[in-house]
Amino acid sequence: MNELIYQVGTEKFFDEAVEAVEAQTSVHGFRVLYTHAYQAILAVKGFTRGPTSNSNHQ
């Protein structure tokens, strides 16, 4: 089976990148069906992680 992987880097913070993807998706006639809060889901299960950051973004 062929796998489709499309990956793009960004200088944006995680939340900014999510908002940009959602905005551009609607511009092209599509929509984001689901957004999962994995950090919150894992925290309930006892896995903690600090906030995401972009060391290149000041």
C-alpha positions as a printed Julia matrix, in Angstrom:
58×3 Matrix{Float64}:
   0.0    0.0    0.0
   1.31   3.47  -0.88
   1.56   6.01   1.9
   0.91   9.7    1.41
   3.0   11.94   3.64
   2.92  15.7    3.19
   5.03  17.67   5.63
   5.72  21.4    5.77
   7.82  23.31   8.3
   6.82  26.65   9.83
   8.19  29.43  12.0
   4.79  29.81  13.71
   3.85  28.69  17.18
   1.7   25.55  17.24
  -1.61  27.36  17.88
  -0.84  29.89  15.13
  -0.09  27.06  12.69
  -3.37  25.31  13.52
  -5.33  28.54  12.95
  -3.54  29.15   9.64
  -4.3   25.62   8.4
  -7.97  25.96   9.38
  -8.22  29.36   7.62
  -6.55  28.17   4.41
  -8.59  24.98   4.38
 -11.84  26.94   4.24
 -10.46  29.27   1.55
 -10.08  26.21  -0.68
 -13.59  24.9    0.0
 -12.74  22.32   2.65
 -13.07  22.24   6.42
 -11.35  20.72   9.42
 -13.65  18.03  10.82
 -11.98  17.38  14.17
  -9.34  18.95  16.37
  -8.01  16.76  19.17
  -6.46  18.15  22.36
  -3.85  15.43  22.79
  -1.98  17.26  25.54
  -5.15  17.4   27.67
  -6.08  13.8   26.87
  -2.63  12.54  27.87
  -2.59  14.7   31.03
  -5.73  12.88  32.24
  -3.8    9.63  31.82
  -0.85  10.96  33.82
   1.43  12.02  30.96
   2.48  15.65  31.31
   4.39  17.78  28.88
   5.29  21.43  28.83
   3.75  23.8   26.32
   4.89  23.54  22.71
   7.32  26.2   21.65
   9.26  27.29  18.63
  12.81  28.26  19.55
  13.18  30.14  16.24
  10.13  32.33  16.95
  10.86  35.32  19.16
